[in-house]
Amino acid sequence: MFRYLQRVGSVPEDDMYRTFNMGIGMIVVCAADDESRVTAMLQGAGEALVHRVGRIIEGEPGVVYGTL
């Protein structure tokens, strides 16, 4: 469906990813101190798009959405 919308609407791929939830793919959870090492390791293994998508903090159970 997304490829159809992209083709028919002549929507650039980066706009598609910003507008629609087209999936995150694989998620790796690591300690904050290891972030740069894990990012470098993933990029070295050929992962072109490595992004921090959140953080885990101590507190009451629940999910809070916002910017990093």
C-alpha positions in Angstrom: 0.0 0.0 0.0 2.8 2.4 0.9 4.6 1.9 -2.4 1.4 2.5 -4.2 0.8 5.8 -2.4 4.4 6.8 -3.0 4.2 6.1 -6.7 0.8 7.6 -7.4 1.4 10.6 -5.2 5.0 11.1 -6.4 6.1 11.3 -2.7 9.8 11.2 -2.0 10.9 8.2 0.1 12.2 10.3 3.0 8.7 12.0 3.2 7.1 8.6 3.3 9.2 7.6 6.3 8.5 10.9 8.1 4.7 10.8 7.4 3.8 7.1 7.7 4.8 4.5 10.3 6.7 2.3 7.8 8.3 0.2 10.5 11.5 0.6 12.5 13.1 -2.7 11.7 15.4 -4.3 14.2 15.9 -2.7 17.6 18.9 -3.1 19.8 18.8 -2.1 23.4 22.1 -1.2 25.1 23.4 0.8 27.9 23.8 4.6 27.2 27.5 4.3 27.7 27.7 1.7 24.9 25.7 3.7 22.3 28.6 4.9 20.2 30.3 1.5 20.2 27.2 -0.3 19.3 26.3 2.2 16.6 29.9 1.9 15.1 29.6 -1.9 15.2 26.2 -1.9 13.4 27.4 0.5 10.8 30.6 -1.5 10.3 28.4 -4.5 9.7 26.6 -2.7 6.9 23.6 -1.1 8.6 23.2 2.2 6.9 20.4 3.7 9.0 21.2 3.5 12.7 19.1 5.8 14.9 18.5 6.3 18.6 14.7 5.9 19.0 14.3 6.2 22.8 15.7 5.7 26.2 14.7 3.7 29.2 14.5 5.5 32.5 13.7 4.5 36.1 10.2 5.4 37.2 6.6 4.3 37.3 5.5 1.7 34.6 4.3 3.4 31.4 5.3 4.9 28.2 6.0 8.6 27.6 6.2 9.9 24.0 8.3 13.0 23.2 11.4 14.2 21.6 14.9 13.0 22.6 
